[in-house]
């Protein structure tokens, strides 16, 4: 059995590794979703004119890891109070979104978002959106498992504030 979760949380390079290491994860792909251009390229999405956001598509075994656990892990990779991007990555193509596949995922995501808001972990409102999944277009091969292929460049991306924010707000 296999299910799919799709999360957008800024640069997709930085969203692969935290999920890939979890038990029950079969595959994590970087790609684009939510927009109006079929089969977009990285260059097209970078222009912020396609409506797409960078995201990860996670194939998982729900017997080994629940969707709820993935949503909880998702929050811990993001700043859920920043609607205009994540960390150094600014603009619509980096906005935080949970793309849901069905009513069950929507209920889990909405309940999790409400619990996060009510926890008062953040003084600002939780602005991450929950939207119906749209076609997911797998990014070019050079963007897959970027952290393994380009560790030096990945380290530079991570210096953009994500790791510091996670350590200050989620650890």
Secondary structure by P-SEA (a helix, b strand, c coil): cbbbbbbbcccccccccccccccccccccccccccccccccaaaaaaccccccbbbbbbbccccccaaaaaaaaaaacccccccccccccccccbbbbccccaaaaaaaaaaaaaaaaacccccccccccccccbbbbccccccccccccaaaaaaaaaccaaaaaaaccc
